[in-house]
Amino acid sequence: MKFSVEDFRNWKHKRITLLGMSGVGKTHISALLRKHQWYHYSGDYRIGTRYLDESILDMIKTQAMQVPFLSELLRNDWIYIRNNIKISDLGPVLSFVGKLGDPEQGGVPLEDFERRQAQYRDAEIAAMYDVPAFIEKGQAIYGYPHFINDVGGSLCELDEPGVIDLLVKHTLMLYIQVTDQEEEQKLITRAQSDPKPLYYRPEFLREHLAVYLEENGLQYAAEMDPDAFTRWVFPRLFHSRVPRYEEIAKLGYTVTSREIAQVRDENDFLNLLETAIARTT
């Protein structure tokens, strides 16, 4: 959607999709707006609670069945296991996606990792196609006048044009851009110390896995330290996503991560959006 400042100001039921790298502030802003009558739709939360819920539980149960005490309880239906995913804590999704590398160091074997990556991609696509239904639910069921779509950092990787077309049709697209090296390094450091589920395009993963193995004198992914590979690959993933996000941003508006960091309430956010709209006219 495109607006003049006046049209945006008069838009009765505002619907915004926040785009940007993991850790850039999308969930923080969404949580802030939730206090001001905005329905917060988290793509990653929807993925974990709807589209990967059964797969995550199957993974947990597989591990539990290897413990004799727990296996007896499960087989006799004396206990049950459920996910406890929160918008602010995606631990079960992160555990399912996992990190590529040596299983003895907590890594996931390459074939299994690629299978989980494909499931994660399908789940993210499905979660985005749910956006129009949740726009309606947010108003009709919960009475929220406005809607904020907090998408995962890998939206630009999905190569699913229909998803972008749908989001542009139903929401204003707002890209949070990282504009300087200091902010970029902060984001990379934060992502490395507090990781979120990561999706890699198959071509990107194959290319960078080959480089990493050669640089480290390894033959197989199963020999890699999973944390070391994740730390090595994330900055490269970050930079590969920038042109993809900038292409999507042409369909909406752009603010910087420094600008978004100054937002303290709904009025700040709306004023920033008006500034972003004015910059394009």
C-alpha atoms as one frame of an Amber mdcrd trajectory, in Angstrom:
protein
   0.000   0.000   0.000   1.108   3.551  -0.743  -0.157   6.727   0.930   0.150
  10.459   1.135   0.793  11.707   4.661  -2.783  12.944   4.884  -4.221   9.653
   3.628  -2.149   7.739   6.154  -3.212  10.038   8.976  -6.857   9.442   8.056
  -6.466   5.673   7.644  -8.911   4.437  10.260  -7.628   0.866  10.649  -3.883
   0.912  10.140  -2.136  -2.308   9.060   1.653  -2.390   9.027   4.162  -5.104
   8.118   7.582  -4.627   9.736  10.483  -5.877   7.608  14.115  -6.253   8.533
  16.885  -8.398   9.910  16.434 -10.499  13.028  17.164  -8.349  16.057  16.505
  -5.005  14.378  13.612  -4.167  16.709  10.488  -5.504  15.010   9.224  -7.483
  18.002  10.112  -4.675  20.432   8.057  -2.147  18.448   5.204  -4.617  18.014
   5.076  -5.307  21.761   5.064  -1.559  22.430   2.167  -1.001  20.024   0.198
  -3.858  21.567  -0.256  -1.572  24.585  -1.914   0.978  22.276  -4.678  -1.113
  20.699  -2.630  -2.796  17.984  -3.065  -6.507  17.293   0.417  -8.057  17.282
   0.733 -10.843  14.740   4.055 -12.650  15.139   4.973 -14.790  12.154   7.431
 -16.868  14.182   4.869 -17.433  16.956   2.330 -18.618  14.372   4.961 -20.926
  12.861   5.743 -22.493  16.211   2.204 -22.838  17.533   0.487 -23.884  14.309
   2.703 -25.085  11.479   5.651 -26.666  13.301   3.923 -27.578  16.552   3.565
 -31.292  15.770   7.076 -31.578  14.327   8.558 -29.914  17.409   6.621 -32.249
  19.708   7.700 -35.288  17.698  11.333 -34.216  18.074  10.926 -33.814  21.850
   9.110 -37.132  22.211  11.799 -38.915  20.214  14.364 -37.696  22.726  12.140
 -38.505  25.702  11.555 -42.067  24.478  15.277 -42.734  24.812  14.940 -42.327
  28.579  13.394 -45.516  30.028  11.563 -43.738  32.835   9.983 -41.186  30.484
   9.279 -43.714  27.726   7.134 -45.793  30.073   5.165 -42.737  31.133   4.612
 -41.650  27.536   3.696 -45.098  26.224   1.098 -45.478  28.963  -0.248 -41.991
  28.376   0.485 -41.026  31.983   2.112 -37.739  30.984   1.834 -35.435  28.027
   4.255 -32.990  26.446   3.290 -29.611  25.063   5.121 -26.622  23.667   5.325
 -23.407  25.634   6.218 -20.949  22.888   6.023 -17.223  23.620   6.283 -14.310
  21.235   9.318 -13.147  23.199  10.795 -16.653  23.552  10.901 -18.929  20.509
  13.044 -21.577  22.181  11.150 -24.633  20.891  11.290 -23.326  17.290  14.994
 -22.576  17.658  15.572 -26.093  19.020  13.701 -27.635  16.097  15.541 -25.680
  13.391  18.804 -26.352  15.180  22.368 -25.640  14.098  24.233 -27.475  11.391
  27.221 -29.479  12.596  28.603 -32.285  14.738  25.745 -34.118  16.533  28.044
 -34.814  19.485  28.338 -31.051  19.965  24.601 -30.477  19.670  24.561 -30.058
  15.908  22.113 -31.414  13.338  23.307 -33.687  10.472  23.182 -32.060   7.036
  20.354 -34.158   5.567  18.157 -33.651   8.621  19.056 -29.954   8.752  18.033
 -29.440   5.126  14.730 -31.231   5.798  14.019 -28.985   8.777  14.954 -25.911
   6.741  12.415 -26.868   4.074   9.739 -27.347   6.753  10.582 -23.983   8.279
  10.310 -22.256   4.887   6.921 -23.843   4.183   5.730 -22.844   7.663   6.818
 -19.230   7.213   5.050 -18.996   3.866   1.866 -20.449   5.366   2.047 -18.044
   8.320   2.257 -15.064   5.962  -0.698 -16.270   3.922  -2.659 -16.216   7.202
  -2.186 -12.460   7.614  -5.488 -11.326   6.005  -7.464 -13.721   8.211  -5.752
 -12.400  11.337  -6.343  -8.791  10.296 -10.044  -9.647  10.323  -9.807 -11.629
  13.567  -7.952  -8.842  15.293 -10.857  -6.502  14.711 -13.895  -8.807  14.699
 -12.977 -11.012  17.664 -10.583  -8.987  19.797 -11.635  -5.455  18.928  -8.183
  -4.125  18.004  -8.479  -1.231  15.511  -4.913  -1.605  14.179  -2.668  -4.481
  13.087   1.095  -4.941  13.209   2.682  -7.836  11.318   5.988  -8.820  12.939
   7.639 -10.997  10.301  10.708 -13.191  10.644  14.079 -11.960   9.457  14.093
 -14.510   6.645  11.057 -13.181   4.756  13.329 -11.912   1.979  14.787 -15.412
   1.534  11.571 -17.270   0.744  11.525 -16.611  -3.021   7.731 -16.770  -2.915
   6.444 -13.687  -4.815   2.850 -14.390  -3.831   3.688 -13.711  -0.189   5.061
 -10.249  -0.933   2.139  -9.439  -3.238  -0.322 -10.423  -0.517   1.409  -8.350
   2.170   1.607  -5.308  -0.115  -2.097  -5.659  -0.894  -3.198  -5.826   2.740
  -0.582  -3.826   4.665   1.820  -0.927   4.524   5.349  -2.330   4.231   7.886
  -0.681   6.526  11.542  -1.694   6.184  13.851  -1.086   9.145  17.233  -0.475
   7.527  20.616  -0.814   9.230  22.568   2.130   7.876  25.998   2.171   9.483
  28.726  -0.247  10.504  28.340   0.353  14.240  24.647  -0.571  14.171  25.389
  -3.482  11.860  27.994  -4.891  14.232  25.647  -4.513  17.206  22.992  -6.467
  15.328  25.401  -9.229  14.325  26.772  -9.498  17.870  23.257  -9.628  19.324
  22.189 -12.303  16.852  25.249 -14.397  17.664  24.779 -14.149  21.441  20.960
 -14.471  21.413  20.195 -16.485  18.264  16.808 -16.773  16.617  15.668 -19.473
  14.182  17.558 -19.013  10.907  16.494 -19.990   7.418  19.128 -20.319   4.698
  18.280 -20.472   1.020  19.569 -23.856  -0.230  21.931 -22.181  -2.712  23.365
 -19.926  -0.009  23.851 -22.815   2.401  25.582 -25.063  -0.135  27.910 -22.291
  -1.288  28.945 -21.123   2.179  29.166 -24.604   3.660  31.693 -25.520   0.965
  33.745 -22.411   1.724  33.708 -23.062   5.475  34.756 -26.689   5.088  37.645
 -25.744   2.801  38.825 -22.899   5.060  38.835 -25.186   8.088  40.274 -28.296
   6.461  37.109 -30.339   7.017  35.403 -32.839   4.733  31.914 -33.083   6.163
  29.396 -30.855   7.917  29.254 -33.462  10.698  32.804 -32.450  11.653  31.913
 -28.797  12.263  31.455 -27.101  15.609  27.822 -25.932  15.154  28.272 -22.729
  17.158  31.463 -21.826  15.298  29.780 -22.295  11.912  26.753 -20.230  12.971
  28.996 -17.378  14.182  30.975 -17.527  10.927  28.011 -17.671   8.571  25.674
 -15.097  10.140  27.533 -11.947   8.990  27.581 -13.385   5.473  23.876 -14.173
   5.691  23.239 -10.635   6.942  24.980  -9.031   3.968  23.312 -11.350   1.468
  19.911 -10.252   2.737  20.453  -6.505   2.393  19.829  -6.207  -1.394  16.869
  -8.568  -1.128  15.240  -6.438   1.552  16.019  -3.217  -0.265  14.192  -4.563
  -3.315  11.088  -5.335  -1.232  11.365  -1.934   0.462  10.657  -0.234  -2.871
   7.074  -1.442  -2.433   6.705   0.461   0.828   8.687   2.792   3.061  12.008
   2.789   4.891  13.166   3.959   8.320  16.530   3.399   9.940  17.320   1.248
  12.939  18.517   4.379  14.744  15.178   6.076  14.087  13.201   3.056  15.270
  15.298   2.921  18.449  13.973   6.381  19.373  10.326   5.257  19.309   8.843
   5.311  22.808   5.099   5.138  22.160   2.430   4.983  19.468   2.674   8.704
  18.653   6.414   8.388  18.052   5.800   5.450  15.735   3.057   7.181  13.750
   5.132  10.347  13.444   8.058   8.307  12.164   5.830   6.641   9.589   4.607
  10.025   8.402   8.229  11.132   8.082   9.015   8.031   6.026   6.037   8.652
   3.748   6.970  12.313   3.317  10.508  11.316   2.274   9.124   9.470  -0.748
   6.850  12.263  -2.008
